Amino acid sequence: MKILDRYLIRQFLQTIVFGLIAFTALFVIIDLMENMDDFIDQSVPGNFIIEYYIMFVPEILRLMIPVAVLLACLFTVGKLSSQNELTSMKASGLSLYRFMMPFLATGLFISILATAFGGYVVPTANKHKVYIEQTYMKKGLVALGGNIIFQDSKTRIVNILSYSTFSQQANRVSIHEFDEKYSTKMTSRIDANFMRYDSAANNWILNGGTKRTFTDSNETAENFTTMELNNLNFKPDDIIKKQQKPEEQTLDELKEFAEERLRSGNDPTRIEIEYYSRYAFGFASLIVVFFGLPISANKRKGGLAVQFGISLLVTFLYLVFMKVSQAFGKNGVMDPLITAWFANFIFLFIGLVNLIRVQK
């Protein structure tokens, strides 16, 4: 039986690899055609174009792994069925459940790898891809984010209108200090036109602003041209991290970001959905094995074309279910964890129903 298992796993993995190579090549060609004008207009060197697409490949692989696994299920098992190999296996006493074991084991292994790959490798590649877009393709040169608000200490809140990664300058900065005993009582406020970080002195330098001090009896104001602050606990990388897009954040960073938003009184639902969706999408490869194998277990006409068509249709339906559930989750109708796994639950249920009904 080990020989048969190795044979099935080898056929399965070969089809997955072929599918990933084909899908990746297709995506790269389409994206290259779309970005060709930007590459030419900005005179991007060839080595950076190659580097850009090397960094783009992990994201493509993350998206296409479940599709390739589903296509491999449909094609591999469909081929065995059409060539009567599956019939011979059943005639020798091999049940469909036992036949599925190598595929399920492979699907579980791929899901674990895909989760780690999508949670850590892909965000790192996306960061570098965004850097190339901003530096050489001149995309996204607008300052990062807007209205950046965070708590720097137990008594300090910082408000930054925008932050530029290129000049490392924070614009329209407000720093609010509150009384340690009475958290609603403001003791001072500093407003500055912009602020830059002095890496040599490890402090922030504010330019063009006003510092106001509040006491129980009066308020004083002092204008300044420059002011050094060495008691701030954040650095430029911390501001950039707060403004990273979810696709640029690892699983650990997403979890930390959600906890930080909760502590600051903001709604972490969207971040939590993204966090749980990383796991759910990673394990989609295992779900599609349950879904795809029963469909392919019986003979059907059309060969590869039909298998490919079914694969695309199922992928489309899966994405629709995922987007619809996320819309409900982001509006607070569904719990973030249920939202992320809803599409997987639906397709797993359908797959198990088909598995029960299929001829054993």
C-alpha positions, 0 to 999 in steps of 0.5 A, a space after each residue: 500500500 505504501 507504493 500506491 500512496 507514493 504513486 498518488 502523492 507523486 501524481 498529486 504534487 506534480 500537478 500542483 507544481 505544474 499548476 503553480 508554475 502556469 498560474 505564476 507565469 500567467 500573472 507575471 505576464 499580465 502584470 508586466 503588460 500593465 506596468 510596462 508604461 511605468 517601467 519605461 516612463 520611470 526608466 526603471 533598471 532591468 535588475 529592479 524589474 526582475 527583483 520586483 517580480 521576484 518579490 511579487 511571486 510569493 503573493 501569487 503563490 499564496 493566492 494560487 496554492 488552493 486553486 492549484 491543489 483543487 485543480 490537482 485533485 480534479 485532474 489527478 483523480 479524474 485521470 485515474 477514474 477515466 483510465 479505470 485505475 480508480 475502478 481497479 483500486 476499488 475492485 482490489 478492496 481499496 475504499 474511497 476513504 482509504 484512497 483519500 488518505 494520501 491526498 488529505 495528508 498532503 493537503 494538510 502538509 501543504 496547508 501548514 506550509 501555506 499558513 506559515 508562508 502567507 503569514 511571514 514570507 509573503 508580508 516580507 516580500 510585499 514590503 520590499 515590493 512596495 519599496 521598489 514601487 515607491 522608489 523606482 516606479 514613483 508609486 505611492 509617494 504620498 505621505 503614509 496614512 493620515 491622522 495617525 493617533 497613538 498613545 506613547 505613554 500612560 500620560 501622553 497621546 501623539 497625533 500626526 497628520 501624516 508621515 513621509 517615509 522618504 524625508 522621515 518627517 512627521 507633519 502637523 504634530 500635536 503632543 498631549 500630556 495629561 495628569 497622571 492622577 486625573 487622566 482627563 486633565 490636560 497639563 500641556 500641549 505641543 503643536 508643531 508644523 513638522 518633526 524629524 528624528 535625530 538618529 545621532 542624539 536619539 531624540 525628536 526635533 520639532 520645528 515651528 510650533 507652540 507649547 501651551 501649559 495648563 494649570 488650575 488657574 491659568 494657561 501659558 503659551 510659548 512659541 518656538 522655532 525648534 524644540 528637542 524632545 528626548 522623552 518620546 518613546 517612539 521612533 520613525 520605524 514605529 510610525 511606519 509600522 503603525 501605517 503598514 497595510 495588512 498585506 505588509 504585516 506578518 501574523 505576529 504584527 497583525 496580532 500586535 496591531 489588533 491588540 494595540 487598537 483595542 487598547 487605544 479604544 479603536 475597533 480591531 475587527 477588521 484587523 482581527 478578520 485579516 489575522 484569522 483569514 490568514 489561517 483560514 486561507 492557508 487551510 483552504 488547501 485541505 478544504 478543497 481536497 475534501 471538496 474536489 475528490 468526491 467530484 472527481 471520483 466518478 467518470 465524466 466527459 470533457 477531460 482537462 477542460 472540464 476539470 479546469 472549468 470546475 476549478 475556476 468555478 469553485 474558486 470564484 464561488 469560494 472567493 464570493 463566499 469569503 468576501 460576503 462573509 467578510 462584509 458581514 463581519 466588518 459590519 459587526 454582524 459576525 464574529 471575526 473568527 467565524 467570518 474568516 472561516 465561514 467560506 471554509 465551513 461551507 465548502 467543507 460541509 458540501 464536500 462531506 455531503 458529496 463524500 457521503 453520497 459518492 459511490 464508494 
